[in-house]
Amino acid sequence: MKNLLTIRLDKDLERRLTQVAKRTGRTRSDLARDALRRQLALFQFEALRRRVLPFAEARGYLTDEDVIRDVS
């Protein structure tokens, strides 16, 4: 079952959403769902990062480059 969510968009955001929908052949709803999924994933990632940061810093991982260096 799908639920309905109503949101208000300012004119510029609505115009940009409509343009991208036309250009990509996707619906505005599909684009909005995709954007919401991405934003929620980003929030989840940032929350996880805040939780593990003290452990990483204790082991000398102070920057993204430190992690990339050891993972690569």
N, CA, C and O atoms as CSV, one atom per row, in Angstrom:
chain,resi,resn,atom,element,x,y,z
A,1,MET,N,N,0.850,-1.183,0.000
A,1,MET,CA,C,0.000,0.000,0.000
A,1,MET,C,C,0.890,1.239,0.000
A,1,MET,O,O,1.886,1.292,0.722
A,2,LYS,N,N,0.545,2.200,-0.781
A,2,LYS,CA,C,1.297,3.447,-0.834
A,2,LYS,C,C,0.569,4.502,-0.025
A,2,LYS,O,O,-0.659,4.584,-0.028
A,3,ASN,N,N,1.352,5.299,0.661
A,3,ASN,CA,C,0.799,6.412,1.424
A,3,ASN,C,C,1.004,7.699,0.643
A,3,ASN,O,O,1.904,7.802,-0.191
A,4,LEU,N,N,0.178,8.651,0.920
A,4,LEU,CA,C,0.234,9.942,0.244
A,4,LEU,C,C,0.888,10.958,1.166
A,4,LEU,O,O,0.557,11.047,2.348
A,5,LEU,N,N,1.814,11.717,0.614
A,5,LEU,CA,C,2.457,12.800,1.336
A,5,LEU,C,C,2.322,14.057,0.491
A,5,LEU,O,O,2.674,14.062,-0.689
A,6,THR,N,N,1.821,15.097,1.084
A,6,THR,CA,C,1.676,16.361,0.383
A,6,THR,C,C,2.740,17.313,0.899
A,6,THR,O,O,2.891,17.484,2.109
A,7,ILE,N,N,3.481,17.938,-0.019
A,7,ILE,CA,C,4.484,18.918,0.385
A,7,ILE,C,C,4.264,20.203,-0.401
A,7,ILE,O,O,3.665,20.194,-1.477
A,8,ARG,N,N,4.750,21.288,0.142
A,8,ARG,CA,C,4.654,22.578,-0.530
A,8,ARG,C,C,6.025,22.922,-1.095
A,8,ARG,O,O,7.043,22.800,-0.415
A,9,LEU,N,N,6.031,23.349,-2.334
A,9,LEU,CA,C,7.266,23.735,-3.004
A,9,LEU,C,C,7.184,25.195,-3.403
A,9,LEU,O,O,6.137,25.680,-3.831
A,10,ASP,N,N,8.306,25.891,-3.257
A,10,ASP,CA,C,8.305,27.252,-3.787
A,10,ASP,C,C,8.355,27.152,-5.314
A,10,ASP,O,O,8.640,26.092,-5.870
A,11,LYS,N,N,8.077,28.260,-5.970
A,11,LYS,CA,C,7.942,28.237,-7.435
A,11,LYS,C,C,9.216,27.782,-8.126
A,11,LYS,O,O,9.152,27.039,-9.104
A,12,ASP,N,N,10.371,28.213,-7.638
A,12,ASP,CA,C,11.630,27.834,-8.269
A,12,ASP,C,C,11.873,26.331,-8.154
A,12,ASP,O,O,12.268,25.690,-9.127
A,13,LEU,N,N,11.638,25.773,-6.977
A,13,LEU,CA,C,11.850,24.335,-6.795
A,13,LEU,C,C,10.869,23.529,-7.641
A,13,LEU,O,O,11.242,22.512,-8.226
A,14,GLU,N,N,9.636,23.972,-7.708
A,14,GLU,CA,C,8.653,23.288,-8.545
A,14,GLU,C,C,9.060,23.343,-10.024
A,14,GLU,O,O,8.946,22.348,-10.740
A,15,ARG,N,N,9.529,24.496,-10.469
A,15,ARG,CA,C,9.961,24.654,-11.860
A,15,ARG,C,C,11.137,23.732,-12.158
A,15,ARG,O,O,11.161,23.063,-13.191
A,16,ARG,N,N,12.109,23.696,-11.257
A,16,ARG,CA,C,13.277,22.845,-11.467
A,16,ARG,C,C,12.894,21.371,-11.459
A,16,ARG,O,O,13.401,20.596,-12.269
A,17,LEU,N,N,12.012,20.981,-10.559
A,17,LEU,CA,C,11.553,19.591,-10.494
A,17,LEU,C,C,10.842,19.209,-11.787
A,17,LEU,O,O,11.083,18.135,-12.338
A,18,THR,N,N,9.982,20.073,-12.263
A,18,THR,CA,C,9.248,19.817,-13.504
A,18,THR,C,C,10.189,19.708,-14.689
A,18,THR,O,O,10.011,18.841,-15.545
A,19,GLN,N,N,11.186,20.576,-14.747
A,19,GLN,CA,C,12.159,20.526,-15.848
A,19,GLN,C,C,12.924,19.205,-15.856
A,19,GLN,O,O,13.095,18.587,-16.906
A,20,VAL,N,N,13.376,18.783,-14.694
A,20,VAL,CA,C,14.135,17.518,-14.610
A,20,VAL,C,C,13.230,16.345,-14.957
A,20,VAL,O,O,13.659,15.408,-15.628
A,21,ALA,N,N,11.994,16.390,-14.510
A,21,ALA,CA,C,11.053,15.310,-14.829
A,21,ALA,C,C,10.869,15.202,-16.338
A,21,ALA,O,O,10.908,14.102,-16.889
A,22,LYS,N,N,10.669,16.332,-17.008
A,22,LYS,CA,C,10.501,16.317,-18.468
A,22,LYS,C,C,11.764,15.832,-19.165
A,22,LYS,O,O,11.701,15.032,-20.099
A,23,ARG,N,N,12.910,16.320,-18.706
A,23,ARG,CA,C,14.174,15.976,-19.340
A,23,ARG,C,C,14.522,14.496,-19.169
A,23,ARG,O,O,15.114,13.893,-20.065
A,24,THR,N,N,14.163,13.908,-18.030
A,24,THR,CA,C,14.534,12.514,-17.752
A,24,THR,C,C,13.427,11.514,-18.064
A,24,THR,O,O,13.671,10.308,-18.092
A,25,GLY,N,N,12.215,12.005,-18.299
A,25,GLY,CA,C,11.102,11.101,-18.557
A,25,GLY,C,C,10.588,10.411,-17.297
A,25,GLY,O,O,9.891,9.399,-17.372
A,26,ARG,N,N,10.932,10.959,-16.163
A,26,ARG,CA,C,10.459,10.404,-14.888
A,26,ARG,C,C,9.358,11.299,-14.342
A,26,ARG,O,O,9.239,12.459,-14.737
A,27,THR,N,N,8.565,10.766,-13.447
A,27,THR,CA,C,7.522,11.588,-12.830
A,27,THR,C,C,8.127,12.436,-11.723
A,27,THR,O,O,9.180,12.122,-11.169
A,28,ARG,N,N,7.431,13.512,-11.424
A,28,ARG,CA,C,7.873,14.358,-10.310
A,28,ARG,C,C,7.851,13.570,-9.009
A,28,ARG,O,O,8.731,13.732,-8.163
A,29,SER,N,N,6.854,12.724,-8.853
A,29,SER,CA,C,6.773,11.909,-7.633
A,29,SER,C,C,7.959,10.959,-7.524
A,29,SER,O,O,8.520,10.779,-6.443
A,30,ASP,N,N,8.338,10.353,-8.648
A,30,ASP,CA,C,9.468,9.435,-8.643
A,30,ASP,C,C,10.751,10.166,-8.256
A,30,ASP,O,O,11.547,9.664,-7.462
A,31,LEU,N,N,10.941,11.347,-8.820
A,31,LEU,CA,C,12.124,12.139,-8.482
A,31,LEU,C,C,12.122,12.541,-7.006
A,31,LEU,O,O,13.160,12.492,-6.346
A,32,ALA,N,N,10.964,12.937,-6.495
A,32,ALA,CA,C,10.857,13.336,-5.093
A,32,ALA,C,C,11.134,12.152,-4.176
A,32,ALA,O,O,11.822,12.301,-3.166
A,33,ARG,N,N,10.605,10.969,-4.517
A,33,ARG,CA,C,10.874,9.777,-3.705
A,33,ARG,C,C,12.360,9.446,-3.695
A,33,ARG,O,O,12.928,9.126,-2.651
A,34,ASP,N,N,12.985,9.524,-4.872
A,34,ASP,CA,C,14.407,9.234,-4.973
A,34,ASP,C,C,15.220,10.229,-4.142
A,34,ASP,O,O,16.150,9.834,-3.438
A,35,ALA,N,N,14.879,11.497,-4.220
A,35,ALA,CA,C,15.579,12.521,-3.450
A,35,ALA,C,C,15.400,12.287,-1.954
A,35,ALA,O,O,16.344,12.456,-1.183
A,36,LEU,N,N,14.205,11.904,-1.544
A,36,LEU,CA,C,13.939,11.639,-0.135
A,36,LEU,C,C,14.726,10.419,0.333
A,36,LEU,O,O,15.299,10.435,1.422
A,37,ARG,N,N,14.759,9.360,-0.479
A,37,ARG,CA,C,15.559,8.173,-0.122
A,37,ARG,C,C,17.030,8.535,0.072
A,37,ARG,O,O,17.665,8.109,1.037
A,38,ARG,N,N,17.554,9.322,-0.852
A,38,ARG,CA,C,18.964,9.728,-0.761
A,38,ARG,C,C,19.216,10.575,0.485
A,38,ARG,O,O,20.215,10.378,1.176
A,39,GLN,N,N,18.329,11.500,0.768
A,39,GLN,CA,C,18.511,12.366,1.927
A,39,GLN,C,C,18.421,11.567,3.222
A,39,GLN,O,O,19.203,11.800,4.144
A,40,LEU,N,N,17.484,10.634,3.304
A,40,LEU,CA,C,17.367,9.809,4.503
A,40,LEU,C,C,18.596,8.922,4.684
A,40,LEU,O,O,19.048,8.715,5.810
A,41,ALA,N,N,19.140,8.397,3.589
A,41,ALA,CA,C,20.364,7.598,3.663
A,41,ALA,C,C,21.525,8.464,4.147
A,41,ALA,O,O,22.358,8.005,4.928
A,42,LEU,N,N,21.582,9.702,3.692
A,42,LEU,CA,C,22.620,10.618,4.131
A,42,LEU,C,C,22.503,10.909,5.621
A,42,LEU,O,O,23.509,10.915,6.331
A,43,PHE,N,N,21.297,11.147,6.097
A,43,PHE,CA,C,21.086,11.357,7.535
A,43,PHE,C,C,21.542,10.140,8.328
A,43,PHE,O,O,22.187,10.281,9.367
A,44,GLN,N,N,21.213,8.952,7.847
A,44,GLN,CA,C,21.600,7.719,8.532
A,44,GLN,C,C,23.124,7.581,8.557
A,44,GLN,O,O,23.698,7.224,9.585
A,45,PHE,N,N,23.774,7.860,7.432
A,45,PHE,CA,C,25.224,7.791,7.353
A,45,PHE,C,C,25.870,8.779,8.328
A,45,PHE,O,O,26.806,8.425,9.045
A,46,GLU,N,N,25.369,10.015,8.352
A,46,GLU,CA,C,25.937,11.026,9.241
A,46,GLU,C,C,25.758,10.650,10.705
A,46,GLU,O,O,26.651,10.892,11.517
A,47,ALA,N,N,24.618,10.062,11.051
A,47,ALA,CA,C,24.391,9.626,12.434
A,47,ALA,C,C,25.367,8.512,12.810
A,47,ALA,O,O,25.927,8.511,13.906
A,48,LEU,N,N,25.564,7.575,11.900
A,48,LEU,CA,C,26.517,6.486,12.156
A,48,LEU,C,C,27.931,7.033,12.287
A,48,LEU,O,O,28.696,6.614,13.156
A,49,ARG,N,N,28.259,7.961,11.425
A,49,ARG,CA,C,29.601,8.556,11.464
A,49,ARG,C,C,29.844,9.244,12.807
A,49,ARG,O,O,30.927,9.115,13.378
A,50,ARG,N,N,28.854,9.968,13.312
A,50,ARG,CA,C,29.003,10.629,14.619
A,50,ARG,C,C,29.204,9.609,15.736
A,50,ARG,O,O,29.950,9.861,16.683
A,51,ARG,N,N,28.537,8.450,15.625
A,51,ARG,CA,C,28.662,7.422,16.664
A,51,ARG,C,C,30.037,6.773,16.665
A,51,ARG,O,O,30.576,6.473,17.731
A,52,VAL,N,N,30.614,6.551,15.487
A,52,VAL,CA,C,31.896,5.837,15.431
A,52,VAL,C,C,33.097,6.775,15.467
A,52,VAL,O,O,34.225,6.317,15.652
A,53,LEU,N,N,32.883,8.061,15.296
A,53,LEU,CA,C,33.986,9.010,15.240
A,53,LEU,C,C,34.920,8.932,16.452
A,53,LEU,O,O,36.137,8.925,16.265
A,54,PRO,N,N,34.410,8.874,17.669
A,54,PRO,CA,C,35.336,8.796,18.804
A,54,PRO,C,C,36.232,7.551,18.750
A,54,PRO,O,O,37.402,7.621,19.126
A,55,PHE,N,N,35.704,6.430,18.293
A,55,PHE,CA,C,36.496,5.208,18.193
A,55,PHE,C,C,37.557,5.331,17.103
A,55,PHE,O,O,38.690,4.878,17.270
A,56,ALA,N,N,37.176,5.951,15.984
A,56,ALA,CA,C,38.120,6.143,14.882
A,56,ALA,C,C,39.239,7.096,15.299
A,56,ALA,O,O,40.413,6.838,15.031
A,57,GLU,N,N,38.876,8.185,15.948
A,57,GLU,CA,C,39.891,9.151,16.381
A,57,GLU,C,C,40.855,8.527,17.373
A,57,GLU,O,O,42.050,8.820,17.348
A,58,ALA,N,N,40.346,7.667,18.248
A,58,ALA,CA,C,41.203,6.999,19.233
A,58,ALA,C,C,42.237,6.098,18.560
A,58,ALA,O,O,43.285,5.812,19.138
A,59,ARG,N,N,41.940,5.653,17.343
A,59,ARG,CA,C,42.858,4.795,16.597
A,59,ARG,C,C,43.654,5.567,15.548
A,59,ARG,O,O,44.344,4.972,14.720
A,60,GLY,N,N,43.554,6.901,15.588
A,60,GLY,CA,C,44.363,7.724,14.702
A,60,GLY,C,C,43.730,8.093,13.381
A,60,GLY,O,O,44.398,8.667,12.521
A,61,TYR,N,N,42.457,7.779,13.193
A,61,TYR,CA,C,41.758,8.163,11.962
A,61,TYR,C,C,41.107,9.521,12.180
A,61,TYR,O,O,40.035,9.629,12.774
A,62,LEU,N,N,41.781,10.557,11.684
A,62,LEU,CA,C,41.302,11.915,11.920
A,62,LEU,C,C,40.651,12.526,10.691
A,62,LEU,O,O,39.875,13.474,10.815
A,63,THR,N,N,40.952,12.004,9.506
A,63,THR,CA,C,40.387,12.551,8.268
A,63,THR,C,C,39.902,11.409,7.378
A,63,THR,O,O,40.238,10.246,7.605
A,64,ASP,N,N,39.112,11.751,6.369
A,64,ASP,CA,C,38.686,10.743,5.391
A,64,ASP,C,C,39.899,10.147,4.682
A,64,ASP,O,O,39.914,8.964,4.339
A,65,GLU,N,N,40.909,10.979,4.467
A,65,GLU,CA,C,42.114,10.500,3.793
A,65,GLU,C,C,42.814,9.408,4.602
A,65,GLU,O,O,43.383,8.480,4.026
A,66,ASP,N,N,42.776,9.512,5.941
A,66,ASP,CA,C,43.362,8.467,6.788
A,66,ASP,C,C,42.666,7.126,6.542
A,66,ASP,O,O,43.314,6.085,6.438
A,67,VAL,N,N,41.369,7.170,6.453
A,67,VAL,CA,C,40.592,5.940,6.219
A,67,VAL,C,C,40.880,5.402,4.825
A,67,VAL,O,O,41.136,4.209,4.660
A,68,ILE,N,N,40.840,6.265,3.829
A,68,ILE,CA,C,41.073,5.841,2.447
A,68,ILE,C,C,42.455,5.227,2.304
A,68,ILE,O,O,42.625,4.220,1.616
A,69,ARG,N,N,43.435,5.829,2.952
A,69,ARG,CA,C,44.810,5.323,2.897
A,69,ARG,C,C,44.871,3.871,3.379
A,69,ARG,O,O,45.533,3.044,2.751
A,70,ASP,N,N,44.207,3.556,4.458
A,70,ASP,CA,C,44.289,2.215,5.026
A,70,ASP,C,C,43.341,1.222,4.360
A,70,ASP,O,O,43.577,0.015,4.411
A,71,VAL,N,N,42.279,1.711,3.741
A,71,VAL,CA,C,41.322,0.823,3.096
A,71,VAL,C,C,41.750,0.477,1.672
A,71,VAL,O,O,41.475,-0.617,1.178
A,72,SER,N,N,42.419,1.415,1.026
A,72,SER,CA,C,42.822,1.210,-0.380
A,72,SER,C,C,43.920,0.193,-0.526
A,72,SER,O,O,44.361,-0.084,-1.641
